[in-house]
Amino acid sequence: MEYLRIALTVLFIIDCIALSVIILMQEGKSQGLGSLSGMSETYWGKNKGRSMEGTLVKVTRILGVLFFVLALVLNLKF
């Protein structure tokens, strides 16, 4: 059982580092003057899910859920 706890702890640490890096890679949500002139409604604004930014958001969600689940599992007393 101790080997499982060590493996989950290592996975948790890797997840924490990856989550930090992915969050830092994302662009800020403020678009400056581009939001005033409607730049957010361009082709790239509508297809954000297929872009690099959309991929980073999806990966952030997955890593966030994994972080939450691993934190709960590691706090169990087994």
Sequence and secondary structure as in RCSB ss.txt:
>XXXX:A:sequence
MEYLRIALTVLFIIDCIALSVIILMQEGKSQGLGSLSGMSETYWGKNKGRSMEGTLVKVTRILGVLFFVLALVLN
LKF
>XXXX:A:secstr
 HHHHHHHHHHHHHHHHHHHHHHHHS  S  GGGGTTTGGGSHHHHTGGGSHHHHHHHHHHHHHHHHHHHHHHHT
S  
